[in-house]
Amino acid sequence: MNIAIFGNTNKRSTINEVERVLAFLDWQGVGLFLSQEVRHEMNLLEHYEAFDSNKDQHIDCAISVGGDGTFLTTAAAVGDAGVPILGINCGHLGFLAETATQDIEAVLSRLIEGDYIVEERSVLKVTTKGGGHIMMPYALNEVAVMKQELSSMIVVETCVNGEYLHTYKADGLVGATPTGSTAYNLSVGGPIMSPRLQGLVLSPIATHSLNVRPLVTPDDIIITLKTRSRSGSYLISIDGRSQTLKEDVELQIEKAPYSVKLVKTAGKSFMQTLREKLYWGR
């Protein structure tokens, strides 16, 4: 069995958990590949080969040690290779990285034994028209267009499958997958969706129209966004990876041709996760 290890190298406590994972898997005789960041931070350049999605390394599973942000980085690195990802939570909420640090050895044992299930999560793809280039155009959580200036809003003309929907006047607009519905979408007042749904949600950020509400749609549509701003440009954020685009760059958002596979070992339901992470009923 070959496993690729990713981790948040900005926290010493997380590095300690990566060391636990490596020690346990080494003892089990598992083939290990490390992300470039982990290899450099832990000075393991001579001990482990670097994970490279362009090489035929026959990776059976990837392990993300950190928070949900680290999980998103892992998903972007794995891309469309179809490698399932196990998330070990060293952060706060942990909707994607569900395995608690106290359960590391037990969960890794189940992983090696094949005692787990895989959930598939939909991904969004962003393309541009009229210029602009996006290096990593795939999002597991969300795609957001946002204003650059603190004092002015942006205007986002939105079409669905070529049909005009609405011109949002707001601080921005979030397009989220069911997986991402508990991330940025939730913080701007969007609805929570079960990750088993085949849909996506459009949620405005601080809209200037009181009658505009988030919209849930099927995920087999194409959303087109034309953005205008006072500065002549706007920000696009794809799972937290931000860049600036000129306002004449049109965006097209649609479902990607691949999904991200999540390893589940605890048998915890989404409803149980909501109760625990959002403290419902307390």
ABEGO torsion letter per residue (X at the ends): XBBBBBBBAABAAAAAAAAAAAAAAAAAGBBBBBBAAAAAAAGAAAABBBBBAABBAGBABBBBBEBAAAAAAAAAAAEAAGBBBBBBBABBAGAABABBAAAAAAAAAAAAAGBBBBBBBBBBBBBBBGEEBBABABBAABBBBBBABAABBBBBBBBBGGBBABBBBBAEBBBBBAAAAABAAAAAGBBBBBAABBBBBBBBBGBABAABBBBBBBAABBBBBBBBBAAGBBBBBBGGBBBBBBAABBBBBBBBABBBBBBBAAGBBAAAAAAAAAGBGX
